Amino acid sequence: MKRNADDWKTVCFYLLLNLSEDPKVEQKMRSKGVIKLLVEALTPESGNDLVILVLTFLQRLSVYIENKNDMALLGVIGKLSFLLSEDGVQGHLFQCDDPSVVNLSLRLLFNLSFDPDLRIAMVKEGLMPKIVTAMGDERHRHQAVCVLYHLSMDDKCKSMFTYTQAIPLLMKFLLDSDEDDPGMEVMALIINLAANRKNAALICGTVGSSREGLGLKLLLHRAFKTDDPLIMKIIRNIAQHDGPTKHLFIEFVGDLVEKMKDSPNEELTLECLGVLGNLNLPELDWSLVTDEYELFPWLKQKLLAGDSEDDVRLEIIVLLGTMAGDDVCASHILKSGIVANVLQILNAKQEDDELVLQIVYLFHRFVAGKTDMREGFMTNYSDAIHYMIDLMHDANAEICKLCDATLDIVGVSKIFLPLLSRNCDSEWAARIKEEKFQHHNAQWLEMVSQLKDRNKAVSRRNSLMNSSGRESRDALYDDASSLDDSGGNSYDPQANLLDRAALFAGSDSEDTGKASSDSEEFMDANLIDNSRKNAGRPKSRYNNRIAARAEQ
């Protein structure tokens, strides 16, 4: 009975699969719920032919977002978890051995893994170790590596690779490939995994054992032999992690500098610069390295070369910032004159935030260093201080923060360095104080300026209204004098105007008195209203601006 049911389903799904070649027919099938029928057919009890057919059909449908979303709601990830075996490299169903099932399952998982939520679901369902197991079989290696690459894009998933056999297998693929390319997917996956600290330690070799650092040595040997920038990118990602793995690079610094200077491959040079820039180790004597390999002339030539890319210039500045952590080497940097070239780049590349940020960090290293180094930098490169003062108002928050911290040191330098500069120190202190005040109180200063402009406008309007009110009162007084019974030409202020009935006899006089009264009432009400509006501190729009930036 079960076999007959599977045969019947197989025939029906084959017919639907052939009909789905027409996109319009496929859309009608989706509206009739074909995806639900296919997902429900993926059970451990289903026959091998039926499962292969269903997986083929689902793989075709999964290229559309709407179909992918339907599959996610129906729990297709959990269904696929039953189809992959945890033991052995042959993937198979629980009842039979068939590599086609594993291959089709991995292809379907690859289509679904473009969705970040489904990648998380794959990890929760325990699919990662099963996919790693399938990667050991050459028949499924490409599909498994592609799925694992998508999983490695998420930082939370990177750490899960530590508990699988993925890294030993990938290192085997890379190092045993001889002259053959192990594949772009394998290289990309290792690069992603090396960005995690625990994975980087596994790649280098077990710390504290006889194999400590063996993996790093093999990677460097292969990178120097093949001039492959992708392998050097793996090494660069390893070098960014603090801890025991970074100390393994000390014995290879000379080899990295030689390869960086001699390689005609610009991409390899860039990656070597990145590796050296990550080696901020206190026990590394950068002054000895620069003297032995004559590094400064080469760095200056690369900075000024017209054909050098901005990425190369950026990595050179990062490397200089790392070297400046060594006080002796920092003094050599100042004496070499390379800081003048850095200032030229800052002037020419002011729109490049990353480049500007690294240059400001280099200046911060000089200012925060020893007294003689700080004095030499601030005396010989005063333009750098002026640049940082201007950059306090930069739109990039990190640049503003670093400039602020650097100028704090410059502002108090007069206390610690009384002999720093007789001419410039007081000017810098005053300008820095003014700029820092304007920077930290920019919102309030703007509102005060707006308030002053508003008050000036109100004063001008009130002045005009007062002038109009006086003219109305003068006209009223003239009319009252002309109505005096004695025929005099003067107006008696002690007289009671209300006793003069003639004053209200005519419509013209009545209108005049009403106009004067209305004018005075309007003037008084306007003044009260303005005084209420201008009373107290105006409401800040700072929070609204922050919200607007967040929305952008």
Disulfide bonds with the S-S distance in Angstrom:
none
